[in-house]
């Protein structure tokens, strides 16, 4: 057998995860759940703002209400608000260029 026909498979590219990497990966779902709870609490606090304050951040009261209605308990309602604010900003910025 010739030398160039022999291959030796080494798994040097695949290192076993360290203890800290496994720990972080194991705690990621818990950290995600805590983030969702915190964001739900913050979005709930938006109900205390008046309409002018909500408009300053690019939202309406209907956006805040629909974010809670559209998201389940395990979803982050702030993602819905972010999308609503981006849509409203895009419409406000692009409207002058269409007229």
DADA-V741327 format. One record per residue. N is the residue number from 1. RES is the residue in one small letter. OMEGA is omega as a letter, one per 20 degrees, with the letter a starting at -180 (999 if undefined). BURIAL is 1 if it has 24 or more other C-alpha atoms within 12 Angstrom, else 0. D_LAST is the distance of its C-alpha to the last C-alpha in whole Angstrom. Layout:
n res omega burial d_last
N RES OMEGA BURIAL D_LAST
N RES OMEGA BURIAL D_LAST
//
This chain:
n res omega burial d_last
1 x a 0 77
2 x a 0 75
3 x a 0 74
4 x r 0 70
5 x r 0 71
6 x r 0 71
7 x r 0 68
8 x a 0 68
9 x r 0 65
10 x r 0 65
11 x r 0 62
12 x a 0 61
13 x a 0 58
14 x r 0 58
15 x r 0 59
16 x r 0 60
17 x r 0 57
18 x r 0 59
19 x a 0 60
20 x r 0 57
21 x r 0 54
22 x r 0 56
23 x r 0 56
24 x r 0 52
25 x r 0 51
26 x a 0 53
27 x a 0 52
28 x r 0 48
29 x r 0 48
30 x r 0 49
31 x r 0 47
32 x r 0 44
33 x r 0 45
34 x r 0 46
35 x r 0 42
36 x r 0 41
37 x r 0 43
38 x a 0 42
39 x r 1 38
40 x r 1 39
41 x r 0 40
42 x r 0 38
43 x r 1 35
44 x r 1 37
45 x r 0 37
46 x r 1 34
47 x a 0 35
48 x r 0 36
49 x r 0 33
50 x a 0 31
51 x r 0 28
52 x r 0 26
53 x r 0 28
54 x r 0 27
55 x r 0 23
56 x r 0 24
57 x r 0 25
58 x a 1 22
59 x r 1 24
60 x r 1 25
61 x r 1 28
62 x r 0 27
63 x a 1 26
64 x r 1 30
65 x a 0 32
66 x r 0 30
67 x r 1 31
68 x a 1 35
69 x a 0 35
70 x a 0 33
71 x r 0 36
72 x a 0 39
73 x a 0 42
74 x r 0 42
75 x a 0 38
76 x a 1 36
77 x a 1 34
78 x r 1 32
79 x r 0 31
80 x r 1 29
81 x r 1 28
82 x r 0 26
83 x r 0 24
84 x r 1 23
85 x r 1 22
86 x r 0 21
87 x a 0 18
88 x r 0 17
89 x a 0 17
90 x r 0 15
91 x a 0 12
92 x a 0 12
93 x a 0 12
94 x a 0 9
95 x a 0 7
96 x a 0 6
97 x r 0 6
98 x a 0 4
99 x 999 0 0
//
